[in-house]
Amino acid sequence: MIKIAVASGKGGTGKTFIATNIFHTLLQNNHRAMLVDCDAEAPNAAAFFNIIETGRTEVTQPVPVINTDLCTFCGKCREYCNYNAIFLLPPAKIINVIEDLCHGCGACSVACTYGAITEKSVSLGQVIQYRTREYHTVIEARTNIGVLSPVPVIKSAIKMAGNNGDIIILDAPPGTSCPFIQTVSAADYVVLVTEPTPFGLSDLKQSVETLKIINKPFGIILNRADIGDNKVQEYMLNEDIPLLLEIPFKKEIAVLYSRGKLVSEKDPLFEKQILTVFETIFAQNGNSNYQW
Amino acid sequence: MEIAIISGKGGTGKSSLSAAFATSGEKVVLADCDVDAANLYLLFNPVHEDEEVYISGHKATVDASKCTNCGLCIDYCRFDAISPGDKIVTITEISCEGCFLCSRICPENAISMIPNDKSRMYSGSFRNGKMVYGRLAPGEENSGKLVNMVREKAKNIAKENGIETIILDGPPGIGCPVISTITGVDKVIIVTEPTISGLHDLQRATGIVTQSGRKPSIIINKWDLNPSLTVQIKKWCADNNFQVEGILQFEPEMVESMVKGKSIIEHNPDNKVNKEIKRIWNNILNNKL
């Protein structure tokens, strides 16, 4: 069993393109694979498959409810809240919870010695389960619009995927901050998808630094390899980062993707290439008990 | 006037268009609010004039000489960031949300909170005005707060220098840093592309903008990648009463200009997309959106 995250610093370099195509290719080649879309702010992977929803779990967070009959407006809860989520005006006897800022840590409940704080649940989003016609699972993390952090929903989706099947593909959110870290830290190996442009390189460096800090093995798929310049290739050479695959820019690929179609279905050579890349990753990083 | 440019989906051309707008006329303050992956400084090479430390949050650390491994902090931590260890408790840094609760309830005072002080905010001059950009240290959080800091700085600089227009190049997605980018701005532009993912993310991005009580204007970039989906996006916008402000064709020279460290306007003033870009920008500035 191995978990592989497909990630990138810069958005729009082809994460979902790679994740959906490899998932499909693995299924075509009789691997027991699962796809988890962790880009909870902009989840798109499910649209590429003929799948049906089989379940939906609400992800919630506790937020405080303050009983003003018991509250003495002492201000201890505000002092304990490190997220400025409690608004307090003692002379006017006004106390409010700014739910958007609350992280649900429970510090205010601990602070209050008057029993004035209870908690309620608010929804952050859903984890949606789908299955393909062949009964393979796709899991999607989807935050509600207006929710500040996708991290709790991402965590729940990864938890739900558990350790089922042989290969779990995690389609990661862009960037290098908390949503990205939550996703890649669950993975055994990270495939970074980038493009050879100055923006691609700058964001790649950020991702590489982050992965080195958390000590994850990774390699790079260079998408649209023939556009831009060769600075990404030079950087990879200097840093000794393995190049897993180069994919040339083809307008046909962009057009297929735009329609929600899988390139691996139409292009056997491409299918073979990505299968080889991922099989090599499993062989070198996966569970040795897994039989190919 | 603050104009925010967002997209939902990454890679639709937000930053390239922000750069083009920033070099289309009058001087501007250009604020890169994609603090996770700031890129615009690569094109404009600003002369640094100011640097500020940004504290993105705190992380708990355990003092091994004080911790008795009693486990009370494990019970209180709601983020599963603390687990029992051999001699002392172990803190999983990536799970720690910096809420301070463990440090407050520890009977031995064994937990202290260390500030994350590796992130920076820079500001300076570029060839058509001033620039502000944040740089979140790898793996750090709370980028929304850094976006607020960037915007505050941009406003001050605009005032000091008598510059009217502030362009905010936003991050992808619809979460915390995006909400911080669009809150209270004068105009929100969403750049989309005719892909299934682009349309889906456009819908979520319009949701976040309308939730804040405003109406975004839409630019469809690379329309010729999928003309029929472009028609579908236009129809969806019309049905929902969002104005499509402009439609741009896929332009390979966009990448060339980026490699040369220029905006498309600077790289090739004669490129035919520039006329449309300038028309859109003039409409934005003249309050026609």
Contacts between the chains, C-beta under 8 A, distances in Angstrom:
chain1	res1	chain2	res2	distance
A	9	B	36	7.6
A	9	B	37	5.1
A	10	B	10	6.5
A	10	B	11	6.9
A	10	B	37	5.6
A	10	B	39	7.5
A	11	B	7	7.9
A	11	B	9	6.7
A	11	B	10	1.1
A	11	B	11	4.9
A	11	B	37	7.6
A	11	B	172	3.9
A	11	B	173	8.0
A	12	B	9	6.5
A	12	B	10	4.1
A	12	B	11	1.0
A	12	B	12	6.3
A	12	B	172	7.6
A	13	B	10	7.7
A	13	B	11	6.2
A	16	B	197	6.4
A	39	B	173	7.9
A	41	B	8	8.0
A	41	B	172	7.8
A	41	B	173	3.5
A	41	B	174	4.8
A	41	B	175	4.9
A	41	B	178	7.8
A	41	B	204	7.4
A	42	B	8	5.5
A	42	B	9	5.6
A	42	B	10	7.9
A	42	B	172	6.9
A	42	B	173	5.7
A	42	B	174	6.9
A	42	B	197	7.5
A	42	B	200	7.5
A	42	B	201	4.4
A	42	B	204	6.4
A	44	B	9	7.5
A	44	B	196	7.1
A	44	B	197	3.9
A	44	B	200	5.7
A	44	B	201	6.9
A	47	B	196	5.0
A	47	B	197	7.0
A	47	B	200	6.6
A	48	B	196	7.7
A	62	B	78	7.8
A	80	B	100	7.3
A	80	B	101	7.5
A	80	B	104	6.7
A	82	B	58	7.5
A	82	B	98	6.5
A	82	B	99	5.4
A	82	B	100	5.0
A	83	B	99	7.5
A	103	B	97	5.4
A	103	B	99	6.2
A	104	B	78	6.3
A	105	B	78	5.7
A	105	B	79	7.4
A	105	B	97	6.4
A	105	B	99	3.6
A	105	B	101	5.5
A	106	B	76	7.2
A	106	B	78	5.5
A	106	B	101	6.6
A	107	B	99	5.5
A	107	B	100	6.6
A	107	B	101	4.3
A	107	B	104	7.0
A	110	B	76	7.1
A	110	B	101	6.4
A	110	B	104	7.2
A	110	B	105	6.4
A	143	B	174	7.6
A	143	B	175	6.9
A	145	B	174	6.3
A	145	B	204	6.0
A	145	B	207	4.0
A	145	B	208	5.4
A	145	B	211	6.2
A	146	B	179	7.4
A	146	B	207	7.8
A	146	B	208	6.4
A	146	B	211	5.2
A	147	B	175	7.1
A	148	B	144	6.7
A	148	B	175	6.1
A	148	B	176	4.0
A	148	B	179	6.5
A	149	B	175	6.3
A	149	B	176	5.8
A	150	B	173	7.7
A	150	B	175	5.5
A	173	B	173	6.8
A	174	B	10	4.8
A	174	B	36	7.5
A	174	B	37	7.1
A	174	B	172	5.3
A	174	B	173	7.2
A	175	B	36	3.5
A	175	B	37	5.8
A	175	B	143	8.0
A	175	B	171	7.0
A	175	B	172	7.6
A	175	B	173	7.8
A	176	B	36	5.7
A	176	B	37	7.0
A	176	B	136	7.4
A	176	B	138	5.4
A	176	B	139	6.5
A	177	B	36	5.1
A	177	B	136	5.9
A	177	B	139	7.0
A	177	B	140	6.2
A	177	B	141	5.5
A	177	B	143	5.4
A	178	B	94	7.9
A	178	B	141	4.2
A	179	B	175	7.3
A	180	B	36	7.9
A	181	B	94	5.2
A	181	B	139	5.3
A	182	B	94	7.0
A	185	B	94	5.4
A	197	B	255	5.8
A	197	B	258	5.5
A	197	B	259	6.5
A	198	B	39	7.5
A	198	B	42	4.7
A	198	B	43	7.7
A	198	B	258	5.6
A	198	B	259	6.3
A	198	B	261	7.2
A	199	B	15	6.6
A	199	B	37	8.0
A	199	B	39	4.4
A	199	B	42	6.7
A	199	B	258	6.4
A	202	B	37	7.4
A	202	B	38	7.9
A	202	B	39	5.7
A	202	B	42	5.8
A	203	B	37	4.4
A	203	B	39	7.0
A	206	B	36	7.7
A	206	B	37	6.4
A	206	B	138	5.9
A	209	B	138	4.4
A	210	B	138	3.9
A	210	B	139	4.8
A	213	B	138	6.0
A	213	B	139	5.8
A	214	B	94	7.0
A	214	B	139	7.0
A	227	B	252	7.6
A	227	B	255	5.0
A	228	B	255	5.5
A	228	B	258	7.4
A	228	B	259	5.5
A	229	B	259	4.8
A	251	B	225	7.6
A	254	B	225	5.4
A	255	B	225	6.1
A	255	B	226	6.3
A	257	B	195	6.1
A	257	B	197	8.0
A	258	B	193	7.6
A	258	B	194	5.8
A	258	B	195	4.0
A	258	B	196	6.9
A	258	B	198	7.7
A	258	B	225	5.1
A	258	B	226	4.0
A	258	B	229	6.1
A	259	B	195	7.9
A	259	B	196	6.8
A	259	B	226	6.5
A	259	B	229	7.3
A	260	B	195	7.8
A	260	B	196	3.7
A	260	B	197	7.9
